[in-house]
């Protein structure tokens, strides 16, 4: 069923739900903001796509988010009844699991790549960035330290290992997001507010990647080999390596900040660096194939490129080199 409301109506409620969750002083307000945010994002998926994949993605997203929201409101009631009691640790445990499910952190990540695979690049960007603001902010306040650090480390490793054999660009970004959530979660565990800086830089990198893939109409790895222009390949090459965290590009800056925070806990730091190296491995493999392989046959529809959009994309790619500035100032 199509809902004939202008897109800005859904965008307004999407922003409103996030603002309510972030600024609320009660757990009920937090839950209400999450629900408004969820119910405004689902019509955006269906209206902008209007195909079977988008409908399937909307149903999956609704079911997962509804289950997580039910656990959130249950843990809120649990906290209200047992506050100050020996059982008061249970609400934080349940809240942590529910918010990790909403974010798509491992081992609750199975829905995230499937939902992202059915969205267009605009909705993919929203799911990768804006939809994470409320759960991450709440999670930084309510989390059970005993379980949260293990979820973060599992997310970092799962996101890195699961992305190796992927051919869909959306799923590669999905598993990259899961890996980055592991880094942010580890920073939260050590009570560092720098996770917000990490998230802002990650959002900028995700925007550049989604804009690049939208501009070149890229959905699968095989389509990278059909690009003729060397400049276009270079743009994709730089942005992918920046998202993977290769120094001295912009993507290395948040991981550098994270390493400064986590340096006091060496085992956690080793696991996170290992996951980052695995991520960089398959990004470099993608980039190597982009430059070395080329097929003449056009097996997918390549839309006409606007020179204005290409100029904007080139300017955005320059942001990937911003990471060199603080590093040069330090050394």
TAVENKA-V502031 format. One record per backbone hydrogen bond with DSSP energy under -1.0 kcal/mol. CO is the residue of the C=O (numbers start at 0). NH is the residue of the N-H. E is the energy in kcal/mol with one decimal. If there is no record, write none. Layout:
BEGIN
co: <CO,CO>
nh: <NH,NH>
e: <E,E>
END
This chain:
BEGIN
co: <2,5,6,7,8,9,10,11,12,13,14,15,16,17,18,19,25,26,27,28,29,30,31,32,33,34,35,36,37,40,41,42,43,45,50,51,52,53,54,55,56,57,58,59,60,61,62,63,64,65,66,67,68,69,70,71,72,73,74,75,76,77,81,84,86,88,89,90,91,92,93,94,95,96,97,98,99,99,104,110,111,112,114,115,119,120,121,122,123,124,125,128,129,131,132,133,134,135,137,137,143,144,146,147,148,149,150,151,152,153,154,155,156,157,160,166,167,168,169,170,171,172,173,174,175,176,177,178,179,180,181,182,183,184,185,186,187,192,193,194,195,196,197,198,199,200,201,202,203,204,205,206,207,208,209,210,211,212,218,219,220,222,223,224,228,229,230,231,232,233,234,235,236,237,238,239,240,245,248,249,251,252,253,254,255,256,257,261,264,265,266,267,268,269,270,271,272,273,274,275,276,277,278,279,280,281,282,283,284,285,286,287,288,305,306,307,308,309,310,311,312,313,315,316,317,318,319,320,321,322,323,324,325,326>
nh: <4,8,10,11,12,13,14,15,16,17,18,19,20,21,22,23,29,30,31,32,33,34,35,36,37,38,39,40,41,44,45,46,47,49,54,55,56,57,58,59,60,61,62,63,64,65,66,67,68,69,70,71,72,73,74,75,76,77,78,79,80,81,84,87,89,92,93,94,95,96,97,98,99,100,101,102,103,104,107,114,115,116,117,118,123,124,125,126,127,128,130,131,132,135,136,137,138,139,140,141,147,148,150,151,152,153,154,155,156,157,158,159,160,161,163,220,171,172,173,174,175,176,177,178,179,180,181,182,183,184,185,186,187,188,189,191,190,195,197,198,199,200,201,202,203,204,205,206,207,208,209,210,211,212,213,214,215,217,168,222,223,225,226,294,232,233,234,235,236,237,238,239,240,241,242,243,245,248,251,252,255,256,257,258,259,260,261,264,268,269,270,271,272,273,274,275,276,277,278,279,280,281,282,283,284,285,286,287,288,289,290,291,292,309,310,311,312,313,314,315,316,317,318,319,320,321,249,323,324,326,327,328,329,330>
e: <-1.7,-1.5,-2.2,-2.3,-2.0,-2.2,-2.3,-2.6,-2.7,-1.5,-2.5,-2.5,-2.1,-2.4,-2.2,-1.3,-1.7,-2.4,-2.5,-2.4,-2.0,-2.1,-2.4,-2.3,-2.2,-2.7,-1.3,-1.2,-1.7,-1.6,-1.9,-2.9,-1.5,-1.7,-2.0,-2.5,-2.4,-2.5,-2.2,-2.4,-2.5,-2.4,-2.5,-2.3,-2.4,-2.5,-2.2,-2.4,-2.6,-2.1,-1.9,-2.0,-2.4,-2.0,-2.7,-1.8,-2.0,-2.4,-2.4,-2.0,-2.2,-2.2,-2.1,-1.7,-1.7,-1.6,-2.6,-3.1,-2.2,-2.0,-2.5,-2.4,-2.2,-1.9,-2.0,-2.0,-1.6,-2.3,-2.3,-2.5,-2.5,-1.8,-1.3,-1.4,-2.3,-1.9,-1.7,-2.5,-2.1,-1.6,-2.7,-1.7,-1.6,-2.1,-2.4,-2.5,-2.6,-1.8,-1.2,-2.9,-2.6,-1.2,-1.9,-2.3,-2.1,-2.4,-2.2,-2.2,-2.1,-2.9,-2.7,-1.3,-2.7,-2.7,-1.0,-2.8,-2.0,-2.2,-2.0,-2.5,-2.0,-2.2,-1.9,-1.9,-2.4,-2.2,-1.2,-1.2,-2.3,-2.7,-1.8,-1.7,-2.2,-2.3,-1.2,-2.2,-2.3,-1.5,-2.1,-2.4,-2.2,-2.2,-2.5,-2.4,-1.9,-2.2,-2.4,-2.3,-2.1,-2.3,-2.8,-2.4,-2.1,-2.6,-2.3,-2.4,-2.4,-2.4,-2.4,-1.1,-1.6,-1.2,-1.1,-1.3,-1.7,-2.2,-2.1,-2.0,-2.6,-2.6,-2.2,-2.4,-2.0,-2.2,-2.2,-1.8,-2.3,-2.0,-1.5,-1.3,-2.4,-2.2,-2.3,-2.3,-1.7,-1.7,-2.9,-2.3,-1.9,-2.4,-1.9,-2.2,-2.4,-2.3,-2.1,-2.1,-2.2,-1.9,-2.1,-2.4,-1.7,-1.5,-1.6,-2.7,-1.9,-1.8,-2.5,-2.8,-2.0,-2.0,-1.7,-1.8,-2.1,-2.3,-2.1,-2.2,-2.6,-2.1,-2.2,-2.5,-2.0,-1.1,-1.2,-1.5,-1.5,-1.6,-3.0,-1.6,-1.7,-1.0,-2.4,-2.0,-1.8,-2.0>
END
